[in-house]
Amino acid sequence: MNRRLIRALMFSVAALLSVLAAQAQTTWTHVGCWSPYPNCVGAKDVYQDSTGQLWQCRACGTTTNPSPTTCYKSSNLNSIGYWCA
């Protein structure tokens, strides 16, 4: 019986943390579209979070809700690759 209670409590805490994390990410700002290629093939939406970290998300123009679960951290985007219009 105790195991079930602990599992239920852990699940509730995990769900709450997921909701809070998603709410915290609503302050992300769309920076533009970036590609490693000069013809912008495979361009991705790039967002900046409240700490200044850049994140690459889905194909340019298709990201609807950027978050750490749908995007990945990126660095050096200004020194390599191309910003697309």
Backbone torsions as a table, in degrees:
resi	resn	phi	psi	omega
1	MET	NA	-39.8	179.9
2	ASN	-64.1	-35.8	179.2
3	ARG	-63.3	-40.3	178.8
4	ARG	-64.1	-41.8	179.2
5	LEU	-64.0	-43.5	179.6
6	ILE	-64.8	-42.5	177.7
7	ARG	-61.6	-44.3	179.7
8	ALA	-62.6	-41.7	179.2
9	LEU	-65.0	-44.5	179.2
10	MET	-62.7	-40.9	178.2
11	PHE	-62.9	-43.6	179.6
12	SER	-62.5	-43.0	178.9
13	VAL	-64.2	-43.5	179.3
14	ALA	-62.3	-42.2	179.0
15	ALA	-64.2	-42.2	179.2
16	LEU	-64.0	-43.5	179.1
17	LEU	-64.0	-37.0	177.3
18	SER	-63.7	-42.9	178.8
19	VAL	-64.3	-44.9	179.8
20	LEU	-64.1	-40.1	178.8
21	ALA	-64.6	-41.1	179.0
22	ALA	-65.0	-39.7	178.6
23	GLN	-66.8	-37.0	-179.0
24	ALA	-66.5	-27.1	-176.1
25	GLN	-83.1	-1.7	-178.7
26	THR	-69.8	-8.0	179.7
27	THR	-90.8	9.8	178.9
28	TRP	-70.2	144.1	-179.0
29	THR	-117.3	132.5	177.7
30	HIS	-72.0	124.3	-178.4
31	VAL	-95.0	-36.9	-179.5
32	GLY	157.1	-163.4	178.2
33	CYS	-114.4	138.2	-175.9
34	TRP	-131.5	144.8	177.7
35	SER	-142.3	149.9	174.8
36	PRO	-77.6	-5.6	-174.9
37	TYR	-115.2	144.4	-177.7
38	PRO	-66.1	-22.2	177.4
39	ASN	-88.8	5.5	176.1
40	CYS	65.1	21.6	174.3
41	VAL	-64.7	135.0	178.9
42	GLY	73.0	23.7	-178.7
43	ALA	-60.7	141.6	-179.2
44	LYS	-119.0	148.0	170.7
45	ASP	-65.1	137.3	175.8
46	VAL	-119.1	129.4	178.2
47	TYR	-119.8	154.1	175.8
48	GLN	-118.1	129.8	179.2
49	ASP	-85.9	-178.9	-175.6
50	SER	-66.9	-15.5	178.0
51	THR	-94.7	-3.0	179.6
52	GLY	94.8	-1.3	179.8
53	GLN	-72.4	136.5	176.8
54	LEU	-91.0	142.4	-179.3
55	TRP	-131.1	132.9	172.8
56	GLN	-93.8	135.3	-177.0
57	CYS	-120.2	-137.1	-176.7
58	ARG	-79.3	-176.5	178.6
59	ALA	-54.6	145.9	-175.2
60	CYS	-50.3	126.2	178.1
61	GLY	85.4	1.6	-176.4
62	THR	-112.3	-6.7	-178.9
63	THR	-75.6	124.8	-178.7
64	THR	-105.8	-30.5	-177.7
65	ASN	-144.9	82.3	-176.9
66	PRO	-66.0	138.1	178.7
67	SER	-161.4	168.6	177.8
68	PRO	-62.1	-18.2	178.8
69	THR	-87.5	-19.1	-179.7
70	THR	-110.5	-8.0	-178.0
71	CYS	-131.8	169.0	176.5
72	TYR	-133.2	148.1	-178.0
73	LYS	-63.9	143.3	178.5
74	SER	-134.4	151.5	174.5
75	SER	-141.3	164.5	178.7
76	ASN	62.2	25.1	-179.9
77	LEU	-67.1	-25.6	-179.9
78	ASN	-80.9	-19.6	-178.5
79	SER	-97.7	-16.5	176.1
80	ILE	-133.9	154.2	175.4
81	GLY	82.0	-169.7	-172.4
82	TYR	-138.6	139.2	172.6
83	TRP	-88.1	130.7	-174.2
84	CYS	-105.7	150.3	178.8
85	ALA	-84.8	NA	NA
